[in-house]
């Protein structure tokens, strides 16, 4: 039996996240159905991350085991012929038998996209958060630096997560402006449930003056979700890069 590693890209707008669930269509269910059509085998695909409903992925890694005779090089085209336009398999290769897309992942980078303008842009619908308040990217970058390092991120974890520990190491948090677009890039060895979105929500509350500047260390130390900002909407979030 071979262990296939797939690299995907998907628009999460129409899906209830990655993981199979009874609430509606998911990327995992849709991919597994396509694999069944191509290989004739029901499989369970292991994903690198449990993305939320509406969250997108520029790079998503998953793996599955199969006895199929279809070569790895041919699987992307074969699978894409059965997948909807919102999902694309970009590549496939054989992985070591023990490879696990979730547990072998060393780091992930997420990007959060904010359209910082007075009015909405229809081309960014379901791709970015509209923020009408003018944002100071230099201020945001200074505040975001407080997230860097190894911390207990309990204050930035939504209820319902299953992680055994809330300690994570954040190695990158950049804030970049391109015209009217502001992008947050955050890299960590792992993310708690809604952690990236709560980080963004907290920074936006500081930018709006609803939380004091310099308050992130105290928010982290409190280990209290009520001390941090709201969870930013899902549509602005994209899984940007996965590292092994």
N, C-alpha and C positions, 0 to 999 in steps of 0.2 A: 504493500500500500504506500502510495506517495503522499507527501505533505506539500501542498501547493501554497505559495505565498502570493497573494494578490495585492496590488496597489490600486486603490479606487480614488475617484473624485466624485462628489455628489452635491447637489443642491437639496438641502434638507427641508425646504419649504413645505413640501407635500407629505412629509413623513413624520411619524411620531417618534423620531429619534432612530438610533441604530438598532437597539435591542428588540427582539421579537416580543410582542405583547398583544393582548386582546383588544386594546383600545383603538387600533387602526393600523394602517400600513406602515411598515418599518423598512429600513434599508436592508437589514439582515434577512427578513422574510422574503423580500423581493429578490435579493441575490441568491438565496438558497433555492428559490423556485427556478431561477435561470440555470443554476448548476444542475438541478434535476432534469431540466429539459435537454441540456447538452450531454450530460453523462449517463442519464438514466438511473442515477443513484441518489437517494435522499441523504443529505449531509447536514452537519451542524457546523456553521462557520464561526470561528473565534475572532472577535474584533479587538483592535487595540484600545478602544475607548467606547464608553457608553455615552454617545452624544445625545443631547436633549432634542426634543421636538423643535424643528425649525432651525437647528444649527447645521452649518454647512461644513464640508471638508474639501480642502485643496489636495491634501494627501492623507489617505486613510489606508492602513495596512490590516489585513486579515489573513487567516489561513484555514485550510480545510484538508481533510484526508480523503483520498479516493483511489479506487482501482481503475479509473478511466484510462483508456488507451489514447485519448486525445492529448497530444504533446502540449507542454506548458506554453510554448510559443504560439500555439493556435487558440488557446483558451480565451484570451482577451476578445478577439474578433467574434468567436463563437458565442461568448456570454453577452457581449454588447448587442448581438442581434436579437436577444430576448429581453434585454433590460430597457426600461423607459428612458427617455431622454435626460432625465434628471440624474442618472447614475451612469458612470463610465468606468470600465476596467482599463487602466492605463498600462498595466504590465502584470506578468505572471512568471514565476520561476519556481523550481523545486527547492524546498528548504530542507534543512536537517530534520530527521524524524522527530526530534525532541522540541523543535521550534514551536513557540507559542506566542502569537502576536500580542497578547495582553501581558503576560508575565515576563517576557523578554524585552519589553520596551524600556529603554533607559531614560528617555526624556521626550516631552511633547512641547511644541510651541503652538499657541493659539494667537490668532489675530482678531482684534475687535475693531470694527469699522464704524466710524461716526461721520455722518454728513452734517457738518457744522455750517448751517445756512439758515436764512429767514424762512425759506419755504422748502417743501419736499421736492425731491427729484424722482419722477416716476420710474426712471431707469434703475434706481437704487432701492425700489420697493422690495422688501423682504431680503435685502442685502446689507442694509446699514440702518443704524439708529439715527433719526433726525433729532439734532440738538440745536435749538434756536439760540440758546445762550452762547455768546462768544466765548470760545475756549482759549485759554493761554497755555499753549503746549509746553512752554518752559516751566511753568508752575506745575503742570501735571507730571512732567518728568521728574521734577524735584520730589514731589510727594510720592510718586510711584517707587522711587529708590528705597523707601522704607520697607517695601515688600521683599527686597533682595535678601538672600541668605536663608538659613534654616530657622524656621519658626513653627510654633503651634498655630495653625490657621483655623482653630475652632470657631473664631468669630466670623469666619468667611465660609462656613459650611452650612448649606441648607439642610433642613430636617429631611430624613428619608435616606440619607446616604448610608452605605454599608461598610465604609472603610474602618479598619480596626484602630488606626491612629490618625490624628489630624496634623501630624508633623510632616512638613514638606519643605523642599529646598528649591527656591526660586533663583535661577541663575541669570535671567534676563528680564527686564521690563523697560522697553523703549516706547517712547511716544513720538510719533512722526506726523508732521503736517505736509500735505500735498494739496495746495490750494484750499478748497473748502472741505477737504477730507482729512480727518484725523484718525490715525491708526495706532492702536496699542498692540505691542508684541510682547507676550509673556511666555517664558520658557521655564519649565519646572520638571522635577523628576516624577511628578504625579500631581493630579488635581482632585480635590474633594468635590462633592456634589455641588454644582453651581459656583464653585470657587472663583473661576475666571470672571464670570459675570458679576459676582458680588464685588470683586476687586474694582471692576470698571464702575459699577454703581457707586461705590464709596468715593472713588476719585471724582466722579461727576458731582457728587454732593459737596465735596470740598471746593470744586470749581464754581459751584453755584452759591457758595457761602453758607450752606446749611450745616456743614461740618467744619470745625476750625482747621486751619492749616497746621501741619505738624501733629495731627491727632492719630495717625496710623499706628505708631508704636503703642499708644495707650489702647487702641482698639484691639490690637493683637494680644496684648497682655491681659485684657479682660476675659478673653475666651468666652465671649457672650455675643451671640448673633445679633441681638438687638442694638449693639453699639455700632455696627457697621452700616453702610448704606444699603439701599434696595438692590435687588437682583436686576441687572440690566437686561433688556429684552433679548430673546434668543437670536433674532434675525441678524444682528450685527456680528455674531461670533462665527469663526471659521477655524477648524483644525488645520493648521498651516503646515506643520512638519512633524514627522515622527522619526525618532532616532533609536537605533539598535546597536 
